[in-house]
């Protein structure tokens, strides 16, 4: 039994020493890093800067908003207050009338917090 442990011990350290002395090889790159998929280009091309006017007083800019979809307004408790189709926004501007409170405006992946006084 002791002899087997000695042989296993020798193989273990021999394998480690061979692994550390092995030459480092570079593997071929299958997928180029700079390649941009069609989904990424679709997200960047179909975006706009949206100006949201609240109660005809305050204007908020939201960048990289998709051109299609909805602008959703949520209360701070998470309840949906209103929803506006982005295709109905004229010249990248929308107007919303909100009561006093704290709201979250969300369009696509972009969200902004708003305090209405």
Phi and psi restraints in degrees (value plus and minus 20) as a CYANA .aco file:
   2 UNK   PHI     -84.2   -44.2
   2 UNK   PSI     -56.2   -16.2
   3 UNK   PHI     -85.2   -45.2
   3 UNK   PSI     -60.3   -20.3
   4 UNK   PHI     -85.5   -45.5
   4 UNK   PSI     -58.0   -18.0
   5 UNK   PHI     -83.1   -43.1
   5 UNK   PSI     -60.2   -20.2
   6 UNK   PHI     -84.8   -44.8
   6 UNK   PSI     -62.5   -22.5
   7 UNK   PHI     -85.8   -45.8
   7 UNK   PSI     -64.7   -24.7
   8 UNK   PHI     -81.8   -41.8
   8 UNK   PSI     -60.5   -20.5
   9 UNK   PHI     -82.1   -42.1
   9 UNK   PSI     -62.3   -22.3
  10 UNK   PHI     -86.2   -46.2
  10 UNK   PSI     -64.3   -24.3
  11 UNK   PHI     -84.0   -44.0
  11 UNK   PSI     -58.6   -18.6
  12 UNK   PHI     -81.4   -41.4
  12 UNK   PSI     -70.2   -30.2
  13 UNK   PHI     -94.3   -54.3
  13 UNK   PSI     -48.5    -8.5
  14 UNK   PHI     -86.9   -46.9
  14 UNK   PSI     -61.9   -21.9
  15 UNK   PHI     -83.7   -43.7
  15 UNK   PSI     -59.7   -19.7
  16 UNK   PHI     -88.5   -48.5
  16 UNK   PSI     -61.6   -21.6
  17 UNK   PHI     -88.3   -48.3
  17 UNK   PSI     -54.6   -14.6
  18 UNK   PHI     -88.4   -48.4
  18 UNK   PSI     -56.8   -16.8
  19 UNK   PHI     -87.9   -47.9
  19 UNK   PSI     -57.0   -17.0
  20 UNK   PHI     -95.0   -55.0
  20 UNK   PSI     -46.5    -6.5
  21 UNK   PHI    -111.6   -71.6
  21 UNK   PSI     -21.3    18.7
  22 UNK   PHI     -89.4   -49.4
  22 UNK   PSI     129.3   169.3
  23 UNK   PHI     -95.8   -55.8
  23 UNK   PSI     117.4   157.4
  24 UNK   PHI     -97.0   -57.0
  24 UNK   PSI     107.5   147.5
  25 UNK   PHI    -133.3   -93.3
  25 UNK   PSI     122.8   162.8
  26 UNK   PHI    -112.5   -72.5
  26 UNK   PSI     107.8   147.8
  27 UNK   PHI    -106.0   -66.0
  27 UNK   PSI     128.6   168.6
  28 UNK   PHI     -88.3   -48.3
  28 UNK   PSI     125.0   165.0
  29 UNK   PHI    -105.7   -65.7
  29 UNK   PSI     100.3   140.3
  30 UNK   PHI    -103.4   -63.4
  30 UNK   PSI     -63.5   -23.5
  31 UNK   PHI    -132.1   -92.1
  31 UNK   PSI     101.1   141.1
  32 UNK   PHI     -85.5   -45.5
  32 UNK   PSI     125.2   165.2
  33 UNK   PHI     -92.2   -52.2
  33 UNK   PSI     -55.1   -15.1
  34 UNK   PHI    -100.3   -60.3
  34 UNK   PSI     -20.2    19.8
  35 UNK   PHI     -92.1   -52.1
  35 UNK   PSI     111.4   151.4
  36 UNK   PHI    -129.2   -89.2
  36 UNK   PSI     107.6   147.6
  37 UNK   PHI     -96.7   -56.7
  37 UNK   PSI     147.1   187.1
  38 UNK   PHI     -86.8   -46.8
  38 UNK   PSI     -51.9   -11.9
  39 UNK   PHI     -85.8   -45.8
  39 UNK   PSI     -58.0   -18.0
  40 UNK   PHI     -86.6   -46.6
  40 UNK   PSI     -61.4   -21.4
  41 UNK   PHI     -89.7   -49.7
  41 UNK   PSI     -52.5   -12.5
  42 UNK   PHI     -86.1   -46.1
  42 UNK   PSI     -56.1   -16.1
  43 UNK   PHI     -88.2   -48.2
  43 UNK   PSI     -57.2   -17.2
  44 UNK   PHI    -100.5   -60.5
  44 UNK   PSI     -50.9   -10.9
  45 UNK   PHI     -97.9   -57.9
  45 UNK   PSI     -60.8   -20.8
  46 UNK   PHI    -113.4   -73.4
  46 UNK   PSI      24.5    64.5
  47 UNK   PHI    -142.3  -102.3
  47 UNK   PSI     143.2   183.2
  48 UNK   PHI    -168.8  -128.8
  48 UNK   PSI     148.3   188.3
  49 UNK   PHI    -118.9   -78.9
  49 UNK   PSI      97.4   137.4
  50 UNK   PHI    -123.4   -83.4
  50 UNK   PSI     112.8   152.8
  51 UNK   PHI    -125.9   -85.9
  51 UNK   PSI      99.9   139.9
  52 UNK   PHI    -127.7   -87.7
  52 UNK   PSI     102.0   142.0
  53 UNK   PHI    -120.4   -80.4
  53 UNK   PSI     104.5   144.5
  54 UNK   PHI    -128.7   -88.7
  54 UNK   PSI     102.8   142.8
  55 UNK   PHI      33.7    73.7
  55 UNK   PSI      13.2    53.2
  56 UNK   PHI      33.1    73.1
  56 UNK   PSI       5.3    45.3
  57 UNK   PHI    -142.5  -102.5
  57 UNK   PSI     -73.8   -33.8
  58 UNK   PHI    -124.3   -84.3
  58 UNK   PSI     116.3   156.3
  59 UNK   PHI    -136.5   -96.5
  59 UNK   PSI     111.3   151.3
  60 UNK   PHI    -141.8  -101.8
  60 UNK   PSI     113.3   153.3
  61 UNK   PHI    -116.8   -76.8
  61 UNK   PSI     112.7   152.7
  62 UNK   PHI    -141.6  -101.6
  62 UNK   PSI      98.9   138.9
  63 UNK   PHI    -118.1   -78.1
  63 UNK   PSI     134.9   174.9
  64 UNK   PHI      39.3    79.3
  64 UNK   PSI      20.5    60.5
  65 UNK   PHI    -107.1   -67.1
  65 UNK   PSI     116.1   156.1
  66 UNK   PHI     -85.5   -45.5
  66 UNK   PSI     131.3   171.3
  67 UNK   PHI     -97.6   -57.6
  67 UNK   PSI     -38.9     1.1
  68 UNK   PHI    -137.9   -97.9
  68 UNK   PSI     138.3   178.3
  69 UNK   PHI      95.5   135.5
  69 UNK   PSI    -174.8  -134.8
  70 UNK   PHI    -151.3  -111.3
  70 UNK   PSI     127.1   167.1
  71 UNK   PHI    -114.1   -74.1
  71 UNK   PSI      94.5   134.5
  72 UNK   PHI    -127.7   -87.7
  72 UNK   PSI     119.2   159.2
  73 UNK   PHI    -135.7   -95.7
  73 UNK   PSI     103.4   143.4
  74 UNK   PHI    -136.5   -96.5
  74 UNK   PSI     127.4   167.4
  75 UNK   PHI     -97.3   -57.3
  75 UNK   PSI     150.8   190.8
  76 UNK   PHI     -86.8   -46.8
  76 UNK   PSI     -39.3     0.7
  77 UNK   PHI    -104.7   -64.7
  77 UNK   PSI     -25.6    14.4
  78 UNK   PHI      76.3   116.3
  78 UNK   PSI     -15.4    24.6
  79 UNK   PHI    -105.0   -65.0
  79 UNK   PSI     114.3   154.3
  80 UNK   PHI     -92.7   -52.7
  80 UNK   PSI     105.0   145.0
  81 UNK   PHI    -110.3   -70.3
  81 UNK   PSI     -69.3   -29.3
  82 UNK   PHI    -175.6  -135.6
  82 UNK   PSI     147.0   187.0
  83 UNK   PHI    -164.2  -124.2
  83 UNK   PSI     114.0   154.0
  84 UNK   PHI    -145.3  -105.3
  84 UNK   PSI     111.6   151.6
  85 UNK   PHI     -90.3   -50.3
  85 UNK   PSI     109.3   149.3
  86 UNK   PHI     -89.5   -49.5
  86 UNK   PSI     -40.0     0.0
  87 UNK   PHI     -91.7   -51.7
  87 UNK   PSI     -41.4    -1.4
  88 UNK   PHI    -105.1   -65.1
  88 UNK   PSI     -29.8    10.2
  89 UNK   PHI     -92.0   -52.0
  89 UNK   PSI     104.2   144.2
  90 UNK   PHI    -110.5   -70.5
  90 UNK   PSI     108.5   148.5
  91 UNK   PHI      34.6    74.6
  91 UNK   PSI      20.8    60.8
  92 UNK   PHI      39.9    79.9
  92 UNK   PSI      10.0    50.0
  93 UNK   PHI    -149.8  -109.8
  93 UNK   PSI     120.7   160.7
  94 UNK   PHI    -149.1  -109.1
  94 UNK   PSI     130.6   170.6
  95 UNK   PHI    -141.7  -101.7
  95 UNK   PSI     112.4   152.4
  96 UNK   PHI    -152.5  -112.5
  96 UNK   PSI     118.2   158.2
  97 UNK   PHI    -126.1   -86.1
  97 UNK   PSI     100.0   140.0
  98 UNK   PHI    -146.7  -106.7
  98 UNK   PSI     130.7   170.7
  99 UNK   PHI     -98.0   -58.0
  99 UNK   PSI     156.1   196.1
 100 UNK   PHI     -86.7   -46.7
 100 UNK   PSI     122.2   162.2
 101 UNK   PHI     129.3   169.3
 101 UNK   PSI    -191.0  -151.0
 102 UNK   PHI    -132.2   -92.2
 102 UNK   PSI     109.3   149.3
 103 UNK   PHI    -151.0  -111.0
 103 UNK   PSI     140.6   180.6
 104 UNK   PHI    -141.7  -101.7
 104 UNK   PSI     102.2   142.2
 105 UNK   PHI    -116.9   -76.9
 105 UNK   PSI     108.7   148.7
 106 UNK   PHI    -154.1  -114.1
 106 UNK   PSI     107.8   147.8
 107 UNK   PHI    -157.8  -117.8
 107 UNK   PSI      92.0   132.0
 108 UNK   PHI      47.3    87.3
 108 UNK   PSI    -144.1  -104.1
 109 UNK   PHI    -118.0   -78.0
 109 UNK   PSI     -18.1    21.9
 110 UNK   PHI    -118.3   -78.3
 110 UNK   PSI     112.8   152.8
 111 UNK   PHI    -156.7  -116.7
 111 UNK   PSI     123.5   163.5
 112 UNK   PHI    -153.8  -113.8
 112 UNK   PSI     122.5   162.5
 113 UNK   PHI    -115.1   -75.1
 113 UNK   PSI     118.6   158.6
 114 UNK   PHI    -154.0  -114.0
 114 UNK   PSI     115.2   155.2
 115 UNK   PHI    -130.1   -90.1
 115 UNK   PSI     100.3   140.3
 116 UNK   PHI    -124.1   -84.1
 116 UNK   PSI     103.4   143.4
